[in-house]
Amino acid sequence: MQPAETPDDATRATVEPRRRGLVQAPVAPLDEDGVQAAIIGTIAWAVGLVVMLLRGDAAPAWYTWTCVAGIGVGGLALVYLVRRRRVRRAQSTAQSNSTSSVSTVS
């Protein structure tokens, strides 16, 4: 039996070198600003609160208060994320307007 052939140095140079570390896939994010995730989470806490209120005394009180806290934190997150989205959109609009006005003047 013959030993398996090994590629010589010239062949190795043409092969793409192995990348080390993480390689990010070229996929656009689903939710860039997080508003949709905050809305879904807040709705989930609201549904949980309704369920706990329907159960009445059968559920421990801290379950109900946990749902109330989740709704409160979700509301604060929504306020923050909507403001951040508005600022980012205004900045990108201002930046695109400034670059387009510079290119038309040139």
OpenMM code with the backbone's topology and positions (N, CA, C; nanometers):
from openmm import Vec3, app, unit

residues = "MET GLN PRO ALA GLU THR PRO ASP ASP ALA THR ARG ALA THR VAL GLU PRO ARG ARG ARG GLY LEU VAL GLN ALA PRO VAL ALA PRO LEU ASP GLU ASP GLY VAL GLN ALA ALA ILE ILE GLY THR ILE ALA TRP ALA VAL GLY LEU VAL VAL MET LEU LEU ARG GLY ASP ALA ALA PRO ALA TRP TYR THR TRP THR CYS VAL ALA GLY ILE GLY VAL GLY GLY LEU ALA LEU VAL TYR LEU VAL ARG ARG ARG ARG VAL ARG ARG ALA GLN SER THR ALA GLN SER ASN SER THR SER SER VAL SER THR VAL SER".split()
positions = [
    Vec3(0.0813, -0.1179, 0.0000),
    Vec3(0.0000, 0.0000, 0.0000),
    Vec3(0.0855, 0.1240, 0.0000),
    Vec3(0.0421, 0.2217, -0.0762),
    Vec3(0.1171, 0.3459, -0.0823),
    Vec3(0.0618, 0.4422, 0.0219),
    Vec3(0.1495, 0.5231, 0.0792),
    Vec3(0.1001, 0.6231, 0.1750),
    Vec3(0.0183, 0.7294, 0.1023),
    Vec3(-0.0746, 0.7875, 0.1746),
    Vec3(-0.1579, 0.8925, 0.1159),
    Vec3(-0.0708, 1.0095, 0.0765),
    Vec3(-0.1015, 1.0668, -0.0379),
    Vec3(-0.0222, 1.1790, -0.0857),
    Vec3(-0.0508, 1.3020, -0.0012),
    Vec3(0.0535, 1.3734, 0.0313),
    Vec3(0.0387, 1.4988, 0.1052),
    Vec3(0.0598, 1.6134, 0.0090),
    Vec3(-0.0175, 1.7192, 0.0237),
    Vec3(-0.0005, 1.8327, -0.0685),
    Vec3(0.1353, 1.8991, -0.0454),
    Vec3(0.1951, 1.9409, -0.1543),
    Vec3(0.3246, 2.0081, -0.1406),
    Vec3(0.3033, 2.1539, -0.1017),
    Vec3(0.4095, 2.2257, -0.0831),
    Vec3(0.4010, 2.3642, -0.0362),
    Vec3(0.3267, 2.4546, -0.1342),
    Vec3(0.3397, 2.4324, -0.2628),
    Vec3(0.2712, 2.5168, -0.3612),
    Vec3(0.1195, 2.4993, -0.3513),
    Vec3(0.0746, 2.3791, -0.3295),
    Vec3(-0.0684, 2.3541, -0.3176),
    Vec3(-0.1220, 2.4150, -0.1885),
    Vec3(-0.0467, 2.4049, -0.0825),
    Vec3(-0.0904, 2.4618, 0.0450),
    Vec3(-0.1074, 2.6130, 0.0371),
    Vec3(-0.0259, 2.6786, -0.0422),
    Vec3(-0.0331, 2.8244, -0.0522),
    Vec3(-0.1616, 2.8692, -0.1222),
    Vec3(-0.2154, 2.7866, -0.2111),
    Vec3(-0.3366, 2.8258, -0.2821),
    Vec3(-0.4629, 2.7988, -0.2017),
    Vec3(-0.4537, 2.7137, -0.1016),
    Vec3(-0.5704, 2.6832, -0.0191),
    Vec3(-0.5908, 2.7969, 0.0802),
    Vec3(-0.7165, 2.8362, 0.0971),
    Vec3(-0.7470, 2.9468, 0.1892),
    Vec3(-0.7095, 2.9060, 0.3318),
    Vec3(-0.6404, 2.9933, 0.4022),
    Vec3(-0.6009, 2.9578, 0.5387),
    Vec3(-0.7227, 2.9478, 0.6301),
    Vec3(-0.7100, 2.8646, 0.7307),
    Vec3(-0.8192, 2.8473, 0.8271),
    Vec3(-0.8310, 2.9694, 0.9146),
    Vec3(-0.9527, 3.0157, 0.9322),
    Vec3(-0.9752, 3.1298, 1.0209),
    Vec3(-0.9901, 3.0787, 1.1631),
    Vec3(-0.9317, 3.1502, 1.2525),
    Vec3(-0.9458, 3.1148, 1.3927),
    Vec3(-1.0396, 3.2131, 1.4589),
    Vec3(-1.1140, 3.1657, 1.5543),
    Vec3(-1.2071, 3.2524, 1.6245),
    Vec3(-1.3459, 3.2448, 1.5647),
    Vec3(-1.4283, 3.3373, 1.6052),
    Vec3(-1.5673, 3.3382, 1.5610),
    Vec3(-1.5818, 3.4111, 1.4278),
    Vec3(-1.6691, 3.3602, 1.3450),
    Vec3(-1.6990, 3.4231, 1.2173),
    Vec3(-1.8470, 3.4600, 1.2209),
    Vec3(-1.8773, 3.5863, 1.2002),
    Vec3(-2.0156, 3.6320, 1.2051),
    Vec3(-2.0819, 3.6110, 1.0700),
    Vec3(-2.1992, 3.5540, 1.0732),
    Vec3(-2.2745, 3.5306, 0.9505),
    Vec3(-2.3277, 3.6631, 0.8966),
    Vec3(-2.3324, 3.6798, 0.7653),
    Vec3(-2.3832, 3.8046, 0.7074),
    Vec3(-2.5361, 3.8088, 0.7066),
    Vec3(-2.5958, 3.8113, 0.8262),
    Vec3(-2.7411, 3.8121, 0.8400),
    Vec3(-2.7813, 3.9401, 0.9131),
    Vec3(-2.8802, 4.0082, 0.8606),
    Vec3(-2.9280, 4.1312, 0.9244),
    Vec3(-3.0038, 4.0951, 1.0526),
    Vec3(-2.9917, 4.1771, 1.1564),
    Vec3(-3.0649, 4.1482, 1.2796),
    Vec3(-3.2156, 4.1613, 1.2589),
    Vec3(-3.2914, 4.0826, 1.3342),
    Vec3(-3.4367, 4.0866, 1.3197),
    Vec3(-3.4958, 4.2127, 1.3796),
    Vec3(-3.4436, 4.2524, 1.4958),
    Vec3(-3.4976, 4.3681, 1.5667),
    Vec3(-3.3807, 4.4526, 1.6135),
    Vec3(-3.3490, 4.5567, 1.5391),
    Vec3(-3.2303, 4.6356, 1.5694),
    Vec3(-3.2430, 4.7177, 1.6968),
    Vec3(-3.3628, 4.7627, 1.7290),
    Vec3(-3.3756, 4.8544, 1.8416),
    Vec3(-3.4364, 4.7918, 1.9668),
    Vec3(-3.4880, 4.6709, 1.9617),
    Vec3(-3.5378, 4.6021, 2.0787),
    Vec3(-3.6788, 4.6372, 2.1210),
    Vec3(-3.7460, 4.7245, 2.0484),
    Vec3(-3.8809, 4.7662, 2.0861),
    Vec3(-3.9774, 4.6482, 2.0776),
    Vec3(-3.9680, 4.5713, 1.9727),
    Vec3(-4.0594, 4.4582, 1.9552),
    Vec3(-4.0409, 4.3566, 2.0678),
    Vec3(-3.9178, 4.3284, 2.1062),
    Vec3(-3.8930, 4.2340, 2.2152),
    Vec3(-3.9498, 4.2859, 2.3469),
    Vec3(-3.9364, 4.4152, 2.3726),
    Vec3(-3.9902, 4.4737, 2.4956),
    Vec3(-4.1429, 4.4689, 2.4961),
    Vec3(-4.2041, 4.4909, 2.3824),
    Vec3(-4.3506, 4.4836, 2.3737),
    Vec3(-4.3986, 4.3420, 2.4025),
    Vec3(-4.3341, 4.2441, 2.3400),
    Vec3(-4.3740, 4.1046, 2.3603),
    Vec3(-4.3541, 4.0634, 2.5058),
    Vec3(-4.2440, 4.1032, 2.5659),
    Vec3(-4.2196, 4.0699, 2.7053),
    Vec3(-4.3207, 4.1335, 2.7993),
    Vec3(-4.3545, 4.2587, 2.7746),
    Vec3(-4.4525, 4.3274, 2.8586),
    Vec3(-4.5906, 4.2636, 2.8448),
    Vec3(-4.6263, 4.2243, 2.7231),
    Vec3(-4.7540, 4.1562, 2.7018),
    Vec3(-4.7551, 4.0216, 2.7754),
    Vec3(-4.6430, 3.9508, 2.7725),
    Vec3(-4.6353, 3.8227, 2.8430),
    Vec3(-4.6564, 3.8414, 2.9934),
    Vec3(-4.5952, 3.9462, 3.0504),
    Vec3(-4.6157, 3.9735, 3.1935),
    Vec3(-4.7605, 4.0123, 3.2209),
    Vec3(-4.8234, 4.0848, 3.1290),
    Vec3(-4.9636, 4.1231, 3.1472),
    Vec3(-5.0539, 4.0001, 3.1437),
    Vec3(-5.0261, 3.9074, 3.0545),
    Vec3(-5.1033, 3.7830, 3.0490),
    Vec3(-5.0850, 3.7049, 3.1792),
    Vec3(-4.9609, 3.7006, 3.2272),
    Vec3(-4.9348, 3.6340, 3.3547),
    Vec3(-5.0114, 3.6980, 3.4693),
    Vec3(-5.0194, 3.8298, 3.4691),
    Vec3(-5.0942, 3.9000, 3.5737),
    Vec3(-5.2427, 3.8649, 3.5682),
    Vec3(-5.2986, 3.8595, 3.4488),
    Vec3(-5.4400, 3.8240, 3.4342),
    Vec3(-5.4632, 3.6823, 3.4881),
    Vec3(-5.3751, 3.5914, 3.4545),
    Vec3(-5.3880, 3.4538, 3.5029),
    Vec3(-5.3817, 3.4505, 3.6555),
    Vec3(-5.2880, 3.5234, 3.7140),
    Vec3(-5.2750, 3.5248, 3.8598),
    Vec3(-5.3975, 3.5871, 3.9265),
    Vec3(-5.4525, 3.6914, 3.8654),
    Vec3(-5.5720, 3.7537, 3.9220),
    Vec3(-5.6931, 3.6618, 3.9112),
    Vec3(-5.6999, 3.5834, 3.8040),
    Vec3(-5.8104, 3.4888, 3.7890),
    Vec3(-5.8006, 3.3736, 3.8890),
    Vec3(-5.6792, 3.3378, 3.9254),
    Vec3(-5.6607, 3.2299, 4.0235),
    Vec3(-5.6974, 3.2742, 4.1640),
    Vec3(-5.6915, 3.4043, 4.1875),
    Vec3(-5.7306, 3.4574, 4.3182),
    Vec3(-5.6354, 3.4167, 4.4287),
    Vec3(-5.6905, 3.3623, 4.5370),
    Vec3(-5.6100, 3.3258, 4.6539),
    Vec3(-5.5329, 3.1959, 4.6350),
    Vec3(-5.5566, 3.1242, 4.5258),
    Vec3(-5.4855, 2.9986, 4.5019),
    Vec3(-5.3392, 3.0218, 4.4688),
    Vec3(-5.3055, 3.1377, 4.4177),
    Vec3(-5.1666, 3.1695, 4.3817),
    Vec3(-5.1037, 3.2541, 4.4925),
    Vec3(-4.9755, 3.2312, 4.5206),
    Vec3(-4.9082, 3.3160, 4.6195),
    Vec3(-4.9065, 3.4621, 4.5738),
    Vec3(-4.9083, 3.5525, 4.6693),
    Vec3(-4.9152, 3.6958, 4.6375),
    Vec3(-4.7914, 3.7428, 4.5616),
    Vec3(-4.6772, 3.6817, 4.5900),
    Vec3(-4.5562, 3.7301, 4.5232),
    Vec3(-4.5573, 3.6991, 4.3743),
    Vec3(-4.6335, 3.5995, 4.3291),
    Vec3(-4.6487, 3.5738, 4.1852),
    Vec3(-4.7138, 3.6945, 4.1180),
    Vec3(-4.8189, 3.7440, 4.1818),
    Vec3(-4.8907, 3.8590, 4.1269),
    Vec3(-4.8006, 3.9815, 4.1235),
    Vec3(-4.7281, 4.0054, 4.2325),
    Vec3(-4.6410, 4.1230, 4.2381),
    Vec3(-4.5218, 4.1114, 4.1431),
    Vec3(-4.4790, 3.9887, 4.1160),
    Vec3(-4.3726, 3.9700, 4.0170),
    Vec3(-4.4225, 4.0113, 3.8784),
    Vec3(-4.5457, 3.9753, 3.8462),
    Vec3(-4.6040, 4.0159, 3.7175),
    Vec3(-4.6188, 4.1676, 3.7097),
    Vec3(-4.6600, 4.2300, 3.8200),
    Vec3(-4.6728, 4.3761, 3.8224),
    Vec3(-4.5367, 4.4413, 3.8001),
    Vec3(-4.4331, 4.3876, 3.8660),
    Vec3(-4.2981, 4.4418, 3.8480),
    Vec3(-4.2499, 4.4224, 3.7040),
    Vec3(-4.2808, 4.3072, 3.6441),
    Vec3(-4.2430, 4.2823, 3.5044),
    Vec3(-4.3079, 4.3805, 3.4091),
    Vec3(-4.4338, 4.4125, 3.4347),
    Vec3(-4.5039, 4.5108, 3.3510),
    Vec3(-4.4413, 4.6488, 3.3697),
    Vec3(-4.4075, 4.6834, 3.4943),
    Vec3(-4.3447, 4.8141, 3.5207),
    Vec3(-4.2099, 4.8280, 3.4535),
    Vec3(-4.1270, 4.7249, 3.4666),
    Vec3(-3.9945, 4.7295, 3.4028),
    Vec3(-4.0086, 4.7307, 3.2509),
    Vec3(-4.1041, 4.6545, 3.1989),
    Vec3(-4.1287, 4.6550, 3.0543),
    Vec3(-4.1737, 4.7906, 3.0043),
    Vec3(-4.2571, 4.8581, 3.0834),
    Vec3(-4.3004, 4.9936, 3.0452),
    Vec3(-4.1846, 5.0917, 3.0423),
    Vec3(-4.0986, 5.0834, 3.1442),
    Vec3(-3.9797, 5.1709, 3.1452),
    Vec3(-3.8878, 5.1397, 3.0273),
    Vec3(-3.8723, 5.0119, 2.9978),
    Vec3(-3.7884, 4.9730, 2.8841),
    Vec3(-3.8462, 5.0259, 2.7533),
    Vec3(-3.9772, 5.0200, 2.7387),
    Vec3(-4.0401, 5.0722, 2.6166),
    Vec3(-4.0162, 5.2216, 2.6008),
    Vec3(-4.0306, 5.2956, 2.7096),
    Vec3(-4.0073, 5.4405, 2.7022),
    Vec3(-3.8633, 5.4666, 2.6578),
    Vec3(-3.7684, 5.3981, 2.7211),
    Vec3(-3.6268, 5.4171, 2.6870),
    Vec3(-3.5979, 5.3767, 2.5431),
    Vec3(-3.6469, 5.2596, 2.5016),
    Vec3(-3.6145, 5.2089, 2.3680),
    Vec3(-3.6779, 5.2914, 2.2568),
    Vec3(-3.7989, 5.3401, 2.2783),
    Vec3(-3.8634, 5.4231, 2.1759),
    Vec3(-3.7895, 5.5555, 2.1615),
    Vec3(-3.7491, 5.6134, 2.2744),
    Vec3(-3.6705, 5.7381, 2.2666),
    Vec3(-3.5382, 5.7148, 2.1958),
    Vec3(-3.4704, 5.6029, 2.2288),
    Vec3(-3.3417, 5.5728, 2.1662),
    Vec3(-3.3588, 5.5508, 2.0164),
    Vec3(-3.4652, 5.4820, 1.9763),
    Vec3(-3.4907, 5.4604, 1.8335),
    Vec3(-3.5133, 5.5923, 1.7622),
    Vec3(-3.5899, 5.6824, 1.8257),
    Vec3(-3.6182, 5.8131, 1.7656),
    Vec3(-3.4889, 5.8926, 1.7469),
    Vec3(-3.4025, 5.8916, 1.8470),
    Vec3(-3.2757, 5.9650, 1.8379),
    Vec3(-3.1875, 5.9056, 1.7294),
    Vec3(-3.1789, 5.7728, 1.7240),
    Vec3(-3.0943, 5.7089, 1.6221),
    Vec3(-3.1444, 5.7378, 1.4812),
    Vec3(-3.2753, 5.7340, 1.4629),
    Vec3(-3.3294, 5.7646, 1.3297),
    Vec3(-3.3036, 5.9094, 1.2918),
    Vec3(-3.3160, 6.0007, 1.3884),
    Vec3(-3.2885, 6.1416, 1.3602),
    Vec3(-3.1412, 6.1612, 1.3254),
    Vec3(-3.0528, 6.0918, 1.3964),
    Vec3(-2.9100, 6.1038, 1.3670),
    Vec3(-2.8768, 6.0478, 1.2298),
    Vec3(-2.9347, 5.9334, 1.1945),
    Vec3(-2.9052, 5.8755, 1.0638),
    Vec3(-2.9634, 5.9609, 0.9518),
    Vec3(-3.0799, 6.0219, 0.9751),
    Vec3(-3.1385, 6.1118, 0.8750),
    Vec3(-3.0524, 6.2360, 0.8587),
    Vec3(-3.0077, 6.2929, 0.9706),
    Vec3(-2.9220, 6.4114, 0.9634),
    Vec3(-2.7900, 6.3785, 0.8961),
    Vec3(-2.7368, 6.2602, 0.9246),
    Vec3(-2.6098, 6.2206, 0.8646),
    Vec3(-2.6259, 6.1979, 0.7148),
    Vec3(-2.7352, 6.1330, 0.6744),
    Vec3(-2.7550, 6.1097, 0.5312),
    Vec3(-2.7836, 6.2414, 0.4588),
    Vec3(-2.8541, 6.3351, 0.5252),
    Vec3(-2.8788, 6.4652, 0.4633),
    Vec3(-2.7497, 6.5442, 0.4487),
    Vec3(-2.6616, 6.5359, 0.5468),
    Vec3(-2.5365, 6.6116, 0.5382),
    Vec3(-2.4445, 6.5539, 0.4317),
    Vec3(-2.4427, 6.4212, 0.4167),
    Vec3(-2.3572, 6.3624, 0.3133),
    Vec3(-2.4142, 6.3868, 0.1751),
    Vec3(-2.5474, 6.3902, 0.1612),
    Vec3(-2.6048, 6.4143, 0.0285),
    Vec3(-2.5896, 6.5609, -0.0110),
    Vec3(-2.5958, 6.6526, 0.0870),
    Vec3(-2.5786, 6.7949, 0.0531),
    Vec3(-2.4344, 6.8238, 0.0174),
    Vec3(-2.3406, 6.7532, 0.0790),
    Vec3(-2.1996, 6.7716, 0.0457),
    Vec3(-2.1726, 6.7188, -0.0945),
    Vec3(-2.2322, 6.6054, -0.1292),
    Vec3(-2.2068, 6.5486, -0.2608),
    Vec3(-2.2718, 6.6316, -0.3713),
    Vec3(-2.3829, 6.6991, -0.3451),
    Vec3(-2.4467, 6.7800, -0.4487),
    Vec3(-2.3720, 6.9118, -0.4684),
    Vec3(-2.3066, 6.9630, -0.3616),
    Vec3(-2.2332, 7.0893, -0.3711),
    Vec3(-2.1046, 7.0682, -0.4503),
    Vec3(-2.0431, 6.9542, -0.4340),
    Vec3(-1.9137, 6.9276, -0.4975),
    Vec3(-1.9180, 6.9303, -0.6438),
] * unit.nanometer
topology = app.Topology()
chain = topology.addChain("A")
for resn in residues:
    res = topology.addResidue(resn, chain)
    for name in ("N", "CA", "C"):
        topology.addAtom(name, app.Element.getBySymbol(name[0]), res)
